[in-house]
């Protein structure tokens, strides 16, 4: 049995090393790693599972930058095993080396050796998982100059992310950017929602495999994600059930299994996903699922970028001497109707937003800036859409005045919604390209497409074939019910200063259709 003073020393080590471990998860630049596998998730739940939400929130409040809590979460996931080794090593060393009346100096020597063992275990684990800080930093240092962790999901609505994103070509004189949407298949087996079997089976994996194969040589520096990230109803917790500083076990599990554990490998590791919410991320037929956890995950990931429901990101193409302003907006008001209407496709549905769960509570997200109840839900979403439109127009005007080469807008709802407004953004402010999802197929609206003139000559594409939900029609061949050129797939944009070449890639990795966009300055009236 350990002498009492030794036991106290070991207990002190176990508690004090936590802060050192938290610091060990941050690199000298302040980056924090993400993209951990299910094994790490189990360790996180083991080491952090008894910590309640109030403790997490209080912990976050002790850090002026809002960073300490997320670093602690990362440490729990990555360092749990090391702590077990540390405790065992410390106990064994004390029993073997320390006589009954040992000096404190010897205890400190033993504890120092144990600390070295723990650091070695952590370093080896990271090496084995290939989650080196160098890979996580490239090409986007997520945590340099970041805003503080928000208190609510709406706090940074309309923010301009001023972190520099610099893109270098891939040695072929061009850069590729992938776009995908509607990809988050249901667990536990990544089942395509509403699958008919056959070619509808495992389609998220199929599209992801096609992305991986192309990424090996295309080396996309970032990905545009148009939403519907988790079927059926987003993150399976209530909005506001966790503080923004806390990633719930449910959210961690879904991100690990559906995002981190699917989109990885050469060409995809560590690159940022600039993301928006889809209607299913709000809840599909409710408005109070954990959409705020998707925003919170921005502060717990090296590559998930969604600081708010609507925001702007500038990307500088250093080698080619130009920049792109990406404007991300939330168009989910298109699915916000009166409570009595279409309960299966209505965020404000009375049927599903009232008397929820065993406690029979009505849905509300009012405490975190969302709708208060079903009676104000439709008005909230449409007012929110008006706010998005006004903000986006202001940013377009400013971007043109600043001389930015490309203006590209990303949203969830597909080409054709609010066409009059998008057409006006094209005519009056030079919007160059619209990237969308929601319809579960691939549609490239080029000149000659029936919807092209409706958008005043604005090129638009729908990339809703990510495989999270069954496609609009059979994927094998066009049976007369296709809206576009393919059902499952993604897009690859080859970006240059004077043109963007858009390739529609199906789930087999084949290029189905190619189009080209020129900057609006080159020809369209302003």
C-alpha positions in Angstrom: 0.0 0.0 0.0 1.3 3.5 -0.9 2.3 5.8 2.0 -0.2 8.5 2.4 2.0 11.3 1.2 2.8 9.4 -2.0 -0.9 8.8 -2.7 -1.5 12.5 -2.4 1.4 13.3 -4.8 -0.1 10.9 -7.4 -3.5 12.5 -7.0 -2.0 15.9 -7.5 -0.3 14.8 -10.7 -3.5 13.4 -12.1 -5.3 16.7 -11.5 -2.5 19.1 -12.4 -1.4 17.3 -15.6 -4.8 18.0 -17.2 -4.0 21.6 -17.8 -0.6 20.6 -19.2 -2.4 18.0 -21.4 -4.8 20.6 -22.7 -1.9 22.8 -23.7 -0.2 19.8 -25.3 -3.1 19.6 -27.8 -2.5 23.1 -29.2 0.4 23.7 -31.5 2.6 26.8 -31.3 0.3 28.6 -33.7 -2.7 27.9 -31.6 -4.2 25.2 -33.9 -6.4 22.6 -32.4 -6.9 19.2 -34.1 -10.1 17.7 -35.3 -11.2 14.8 -37.4 -11.0 12.0 -34.8 -12.2 8.5 -35.2 -14.7 6.5 -33.2 -12.0 5.1 -30.9 -11.2 8.6 -29.7 -14.9 9.3 -29.3 -15.2 6.3 -26.9 -12.2 7.7 -24.9 -13.8 11.1 -24.8 -17.0 9.7 -23.4 -15.0 7.6 -20.9 -12.9 10.5 -19.7 -15.4 13.3 -20.0 -18.8 11.6 -19.8 -19.4 12.6 -16.2 -18.9 16.3 -16.8 -22.2 18.0 -17.0 -23.2 20.9 -19.2 -23.1 23.5 -16.5 -19.5 22.5 -15.6 -18.5 22.8 -19.3 -20.1 26.3 -19.6 -18.4 27.5 -16.4 -15.1 26.1 -17.7 -15.5 28.0 -21.0 -16.1 31.2 -19.1 -12.6 31.0 -17.5 -11.0 31.5 -20.9 -11.1 35.0 -22.4 -10.7 33.7 -25.9 -13.3 31.0 -25.6 -10.6 28.4 -26.5 -9.9 26.5 -23.3 -13.0 24.4 -23.4 -12.5 23.1 -26.9 -8.9 22.3 -26.1 -9.9 20.4 -23.1 -12.4 18.4 -25.1 -9.6 17.6 -27.6 -7.3 16.5 -24.8 -10.0 14.2 -23.3 -10.3 12.5 -26.6 -6.6 12.2 -27.4 -5.0 11.9 -24.0 -7.4 9.6 -22.1 -5.3 6.5 -22.8 -2.1 8.3 -21.8 -3.6 9.2 -18.4 -4.3 5.5 -17.8 -0.7 4.7 -18.6 0.5 7.6 -16.5 -1.4 6.5 -13.4 -0.3 2.9 -13.7 3.4 3.9 -14.3 3.3 6.3 -11.4 1.9 3.8 -9.0 4.4 1.0 -10.1 7.4 3.4 -9.9 6.4 4.6 -6.4 6.0 1.0 -5.1 9.3 -0.1 -6.6 11.5 2.9 -5.8 10.1 4.6 -2.8 11.0 3.3 0.7 8.5 3.9 3.5 10.1 7.2 4.5 11.2 8.5 1.1 12.0 12.1 0.5 9.8 14.4 -1.5 12.6 14.8 -4.0 12.5 11.2 -5.1 8.7 11.5 -5.5 9.1 14.4 -7.8 11.7 12.5 -9.9 9.4 9.6 -10.2 6.5 11.9 -11.2 8.7 13.6 -13.8 9.6 10.3 -15.4 5.9 9.4 -15.5 5.1 12.7 -17.2 7.7 11.8 -19.9 6.1 8.4 -20.4 2.7 10.1 -20.8 4.0 12.6 -23.3 5.6 9.7 -25.3 2.3 7.8 -25.3 0.4 10.8 -26.6 3.1 11.5 -29.3 3.1 7.9 -30.5 -0.7 7.8 -30.7 -0.8 11.0 -32.8 2.0 9.6 -35.0 0.1 6.3 -35.6 -3.1 8.2 -36.5 -1.2 10.5 -38.9 -2.9 13.5 -37.3 0.2 15.7 -37.3 -0.2 19.4 -36.8 1.6 20.1 -40.1 -1.2 18.3 -42.0 -3.9 20.0 -40.0 -2.5 23.4 -40.6 -2.4 23.1 -44.4 -3.7 24.9 -46.3 -5.8 26.8 -43.8 -4.7 27.7 -40.2 -8.2 27.4 -38.7 -7.3 29.0 -35.4 -5.2 31.9 -36.4 -7.1 35.1 -35.9 -10.3 33.3 -35.3 -13.2 35.0 -33.6 -13.9 34.1 -30.0 -16.3 31.2 -29.3 -19.8 32.6 -29.6 -22.3 32.4 -26.8 -25.2 31.7 -29.2 -25.3 30.2 -32.7 -26.6 33.4 -34.2 -24.0 35.7 -32.7 -21.8 35.9 -35.8 -24.6 36.0 -38.4 -23.3 38.1 -41.3 -19.7 38.0 -40.2 -16.8 38.4 -42.6 -14.2 35.8 -41.7 -11.0 37.8 -41.9 -8.6 34.8 -41.5 -6.5 34.7 -44.5 -7.1 31.8 -46.8 -4.3 31.6 -49.4 -4.5 29.1 -52.2 -1.5 27.9 -54.3 -1.9 26.0 -57.5 -1.4 22.3 -57.7 1.6 22.4 -60.0 -0.6 22.3 -63.1 -1.2 26.0 -63.2 -4.8 25.6 -61.9 -6.7 24.9 -58.7 -9.6 22.6 -58.3 -12.5 23.1 -55.8 -15.1 20.4 -55.1 -18.8 21.1 -54.3 -21.1 18.6 -52.7 -24.4 18.4 -50.8 -27.1 16.2 -49.3 -24.5 13.7 -48.2 -25.1 12.7 -44.6 -26.5 9.1 -44.7 -28.3 7.7 -41.7 -26.6 5.6 -39.1 -25.7 3.0 -38.0 -24.9 1.5 -41.4 -24.7 4.7 -43.6 -28.0 3.8 -45.2 -29.2 6.0 -48.0 -32.4 7.5 -46.6 -35.5 6.2 -48.5 -33.3 3.8 -50.5 -34.8 1.5 -53.1 -31.8 -0.8 -53.0 -29.5 -1.6 -55.8 -27.6 1.5 -57.0 -29.3 3.5 -54.2 -27.4 1.5 -51.6 -24.3 2.9 -49.9 -24.3 5.9 -52.1 -22.6 8.3 -49.6 -19.7 5.9 -49.7 -19.7 5.7 -53.5 -19.7 9.4 -54.0 -17.0 9.8 -51.3 -14.9 7.2 -53.1 -15.2 9.1 -56.3 -14.2 12.3 -54.5 -11.2 10.6 -53.0 -10.0 9.2 -56.3 -10.2 12.6 -58.0 -8.7 14.4 -55.0 -5.5 12.4 -55.2 -4.5 14.3 -58.3 -6.7 17.4 -58.2 -5.6 18.4 -54.7 -8.6 20.6 -53.9 -7.6 23.3 -51.3 -11.2 23.5 -49.9 -14.7 22.1 -50.4 -18.0 23.9 -50.8 -20.8 22.1 -48.8 -24.3 23.1 -49.6 -26.1 21.5 -46.7 -28.3 18.6 -45.6 -25.3 17.3 -43.8 -27.1 14.8 -41.5 -30.3 12.9 -42.4 -33.0 12.5 -41.4 -33.2 15.4 -39.0 -29.8 16.9 -38.5 -27.9 16.5 -35.2 -30.1 14.4 -32.9 -30.3 16.7 -29.9 -32.5 19.7 -29.2 -31.3 23.1 -30.1 -29.8 24.8 -27.1 -29.3 21.6 -25.1 -25.6 22.1 -25.0 -23.5 25.3 -24.6 -21.6 26.4 -27.7 -18.4 25.4 -25.9 -19.7 21.8 -25.6 -19.9 19.2 -28.4 -22.6 16.7 -27.3 -21.9 13.0 -27.5 -24.6 12.7 -30.1 -23.0 15.4 -32.3 -19.5 14.0 -31.8 -20.7 10.6 -32.8 -22.5 11.8 -35.9 -19.6 14.0 -37.0 -17.1 11.2 -36.5 -19.1 8.5 -38.3 -20.7 10.5 -41.1 -18.2 13.2 -41.8 -14.7 12.6 -40.4 -14.8 8.9 -41.0 -15.9 9.2 -44.6 -14.1 12.1 -46.2 -10.5 11.5 -45.6 -7.3 10.3 -47.5 -4.8 11.9 -49.8 -6.1 15.1 -51.2 -9.0 15.4 -48.6 -7.2 15.3 -45.3 -7.2 18.6 -43.4 -8.8 20.8 -46.0 -11.6 23.1 -44.9 -15.3 22.4 -45.7 -17.1 25.8 -46.0 -20.6 24.8 -45.1 -24.2 26.0 -44.8 -27.3 24.4 -43.2 -29.9 22.6 -45.1 -33.6 22.1 -44.1 -32.8 18.7 -42.7 -30.1 20.2 -40.6 -32.7 22.4 -38.9 -34.8 19.2 -38.4 -36.6 18.6 -41.7 -40.1 18.7 -40.3 -39.2 20.4 -37.1 -37.0 23.5 -36.4 -35.5 22.5 -33.1 -32.9 19.8 -33.8 -29.3 20.5 -33.0 -28.4 23.0 -35.9 -26.5 25.1 -33.3 -24.2 22.1 -32.7 -23.1 22.2 -36.4 -22.1 25.8 -35.9 -20.4 25.0 -32.6 -18.3 22.3 -34.3 -16.5 25.0 -36.1 -14.6 25.6 -32.8 -13.8 22.0 -32.3 -12.6 21.1 -35.8 -9.6 21.8 -38.0 -11.7 21.8 -41.2 -15.5 22.3 -40.5 -16.2 26.0 -41.3 -19.7 27.2 -40.4 -19.2 30.1 -38.0 -22.9 31.3 -38.5 -25.9 30.4 -40.6 -24.7 33.1 -43.1 -21.2 34.5 -43.5 -18.6 35.6 -46.1 -15.2 34.1 -46.8 -12.5 35.6 -49.0 -10.0 33.3 -50.7 -6.8 34.7 -52.2 -5.3 32.9 -55.2 -1.7 33.9 -54.6 0.0 32.4 -57.7 -2.7 33.7 -60.1 -3.1 37.2 -58.5 -6.9 37.3 -57.8 -9.4 36.7 -55.1 -12.9 35.2 -54.7 -15.6 36.3 -52.3 -17.8 33.4 -51.3 -21.1 34.5 -49.8 -22.9 31.8 -47.8 -26.6 32.3 -47.1 -29.5 30.4 -45.4 -32.4 29.9 -47.8 -34.4 27.4 -45.6 -37.4 29.8 -45.4 -38.5 28.0 -48.6 -39.6 25.1 -46.3 -41.2 27.3 -43.6 -45.0 27.2 -44.0 -48.0 27.7 -41.8 -48.2 25.1 -39.0 -51.1 23.3 -40.6 -49.6 22.8 -44.0 -47.6 19.9 -45.4 -46.4 18.3 -42.2 -43.8 16.1 -43.8 -42.0 19.0 -45.6 -42.5 21.9 -43.2 -40.0 23.2 -40.7 -42.9 24.8 -38.8 -45.2 21.7 -38.8 -47.7 21.6 -35.9 -47.8 17.8 -36.1 -44.1 17.4 -35.3 -43.2 20.5 -33.3 -45.8 20.1 -30.6 -45.9 17.6 -27.7 -42.5 16.3 -28.5 -40.9 13.4 -26.6 -41.8 11.8 -23.4 -42.2 15.1 -21.6 -44.6 16.4 -24.3 -42.9 19.7 -24.7 -43.4 22.1 -27.7 -40.4 23.0 -29.8 -38.6 26.3 -29.2 -35.2 27.7 -30.1 -35.9 31.2 -28.8 -33.2 31.1 -26.1 -30.4 30.7 -28.8 -31.8 33.2 -31.3 -34.1 30.8 -33.3 -37.9 30.6 -33.6 -39.8 30.8 -30.3 -42.6 28.5 -31.3 -44.6 27.2 -34.3 -46.8 30.3 -34.3 -43.9 32.6 -35.0 -41.8 30.0 -36.9 -42.8 30.9 -40.4 -42.5 34.6 -39.8 -39.0 34.1 -38.2 -37.7 32.1 -41.1 -38.9 34.6 -43.7 -37.6 37.6 -41.8 -34.4 35.7 -41.5 -34.3 35.2 -45.3 -34.9 39.0 -45.8 -32.0 39.7 -43.5 -29.8 37.3 -45.5 -30.8 38.9 -48.8 -30.2 42.4 -47.6 -26.8 41.5 -46.1 -25.8 39.5 -49.2 -26.6 42.4 -51.6 -24.5 44.8 -49.4 -21.5 42.4 -49.6 -21.9 41.9 -53.3 -21.8 45.7 -53.8 -18.7 46.1 -51.6 -16.9 43.2 -53.3 -17.4 44.7 -56.7 -16.3 48.1 -55.6 -13.2 46.6 -54.1 -12.3 45.0 -57.4 -12.6 41.3 -56.3 -12.4 39.1 -59.4 -15.2 36.5 -58.6 -18.4 36.7 -56.5 -19.9 33.3 -55.8 -23.0 32.6 -53.7 -23.6 29.3 -51.8 -27.0 28.2 -50.4 -29.0 25.1 -49.8 -32.2 25.5 -51.9 -31.8 24.7 -55.6 -31.5 26.7 -58.7 -35.0 28.3 -59.4 -36.0 29.4 -56.0 -36.3 33.2 -55.6 -35.1 33.4 -59.2 -36.2 37.1 -59.6 -33.9 38.1 -56.7 -30.9 36.1 -57.9 -31.4 37.4 -61.4 -31.3 41.0 -60.1 -28.1 40.2 -58.2 -26.7 39.1 -61.5 -27.9 42.1 -63.5 -27.2 44.8 -60.9 -24.2 43.5 -58.9 -22.4 41.0 -61.1 -23.0 37.8 -59.2 -20.9 35.2 -61.2 -22.1 31.8 -60.0 -24.7 30.3 -57.7 -24.0 26.9 -56.0 -27.0 25.0 -54.5 -28.3 21.6 -53.4 -31.6 20.3 -52.0 -32.8 18.5 -55.1 -31.2 15.1 -54.9 -29.4 15.1 -58.3 -26.8 16.9 -60.3 -28.0 19.9 -62.5 -25.7 22.3 -64.4 -27.7 25.3 -65.6 -25.7 26.6 -68.5 -26.7 28.7 -71.5 -29.3 26.7 -73.3 -30.8 25.2 -70.1 -34.5 26.1 -69.7 -33.7 27.9 -66.4 -30.7 30.0 -67.5 -32.7 33.0 -68.8 -34.9 32.9 -65.7 -31.8 33.8 -63.7 -30.8 36.6 -66.2 -27.9 34.6 -67.5 -26.6 33.5 -64.1 -24.9 30.1 -64.2 -26.2 27.9 -61.4 -25.7 24.2 -60.4 -27.5 21.8 -58.0 -25.2 19.4 -56.3 -27.7 17.5 -54.2 -26.4 14.0 -55.2 -24.1 13.4 -52.3 -25.8 10.2 -51.4 -27.3 10.9 -48.0 -30.8 10.4 -49.4 -32.2 8.6 -52.4 -32.0 10.4 -55.7 -34.8 12.0 -57.6 -34.9 9.2 -60.1 -33.2 6.0 -61.0 -29.4 6.6 -61.2 -28.8 4.0 -63.8 -30.1 5.8 -66.9 -32.4 8.7 -67.7 -35.9 7.3 -67.6 -37.4 10.6 -68.6 -37.6 11.9 -65.0 -34.2 13.4 -64.7 -34.0 17.2 -64.1 -30.3 17.3 -64.9 -27.4 15.3 -66.2 -26.9 12.8 -63.3 -28.4 11.7 -60.0 -25.5 10.9 -57.5 -22.2 12.8 -57.6 -20.4 16.1 -57.0 -18.8 18.9 -58.9 -15.2 19.9 -59.6 -14.6 23.5 -60.4 -11.2 24.3 -62.1 -10.7 27.9 -61.1 -8.6 30.4 -63.0 -8.5 34.2 -63.1 -10.4 34.5 -66.3 -12.7 31.4 -66.2 -14.1 28.6 -64.1 -14.5 25.2 -65.7 -17.3 23.2 -64.1 -17.2 19.4 -64.3 -20.2 17.3 -63.2 -18.8 14.0 -61.8 -21.1 11.1 -61.2 -20.8 8.5 -58.4 -18.6 6.3 -60.7 -16.1 9.2 -61.0 -16.9 9.9 -64.6 -17.3 13.4 -66.1 -20.8 13.6 -67.3 -21.1 17.3 -68.3 -18.7 20.3 -68.5 -19.4 24.0 -68.6 -17.6 27.3 -68.4 -18.2 30.5 -66.6 -16.5 33.9 -67.3 -16.4 36.8 -64.8 -19.4 39.1 -65.2 -17.0 42.0 -65.9 -16.1 40.4 -69.2 -19.5 40.7 -70.8 -22.6 41.1 -68.6 -24.1 44.7 -68.2 -23.7 46.3 -64.8 
